[in-house]
Amino acid sequence: MKKAIFYHAGCPVCVSAETDLLNLIPSNEVEVVHLGSEPQKVKDAEQAGVQSVPALVLANGNVLHINFGASIEDLK
């Protein structure tokens, strides 16, 4: 089964969203990607449809933009 992917940039909004998300979804069902630590994955996030972080890309490809922490453009 394909995992959901939670993209974030490490800002307080993102960290709070990650904490809340991991309280709702088991950690073995979601991959957490910190784009500040893994800038090479910004392109993957963008191709998945992420426009801002924090964002959750569901296994079916739908993107949920949780709150506006940073634009994907700001992370390039």
C-alpha positions, 0 to 999 in steps of 0.5 A, a space after each residue: 500500500 502506498 503511503 501518504 506523504 506529509 511535506 513541511 519546512 520545519 516552521 512552527 506551523 508545520 511542526 504543529 501540523 505534523 504533531 497533530 497529523 501523527 496523532 491522527 494517522 499511524 506513523 507507518 502510514 505516512 512518510 514525513 518529508 522535511 523540505 528544509 532538510 531534504 531540499 532535493 525533494 522540493 521538485 517531488 512535492 511540486 510534481 505531486 501538486 504541493 503549492 505550499 507547506 504544510 501539505 499532505 499528499 494522500 495515497 490516491 494523489 489528492 493534496 491537502 494544503 493544511 495551513 499556509 506556512 511557506 510557498 513551495 516557490 520560497 523553498 526552491 
